[in-house]
């Protein structure tokens, strides 16, 4: 992932410490990690640990959790969340988008306690479905509210949160009717541009923060969920509805892998050559070797 589109301050430890790949996406004969409880998002931290948000029973408050995988062994980091989804790391803090609020977990503590970083009341209107998180190198967070994603497929918005916890609306359907249910986000290092994939339309956009210009990059991603970008410029998008992973070639969606039950919020390993795929309904974290 290039510095222009990389979630900052995440380590360069090879994912091979956890998974060494075979041609079938397995780790030198080791199966991808199984037994997860409705995994939605994944991210790798500076020490090589992999964090996974687990929704568990969707819509049931208090049964969500964050699990950490360290050298192939998993443990629960924190419990008592609702429907945790998008993850981002800034420094030694893990941020979690959960329903209508954002949590902060200090990873430099042996037993971190989740604290509310942004409450529902901090938004101009109570979010319907907080979904993905992204961060830039200046410590700003970006969060998508996918709106009525399971109903009308509209009503979404994208917000920015500064390190001082100042929240502002970047774009919503009132500003641009193409914004329906924004899901996956990816910020450039300076926070000048933001890639957004929309779950309802399956369209990938580039949003220029200063000019507020929304430009279509590619389409055809079905129920678009997560997004990453390699150092060579290749963009990958997951399709939750159809269980597929796409790469973007010449502004077109090209199938990379299918067969998932529900490919959720993907992440890149820090060697830039492995894609981590939470299969939500299957309860599996898969790994795809990239070029």
Helices and strands as residue ranges (DSSP letters): G 3-5, G 15-17, E 39-44, E 50-54, E 64-70, E 73-81, E 84-90, E 93-98, E 101-106, E 115-118, G 120-122, E 130-135, E 141-145, E 157-161, E 167-172, E 182-187, E 193-198, E 204-208, E 213-218, E 224-229, E 235-239, E 244-249, E 252-257, E 267-268, E 274-279, E 284-289
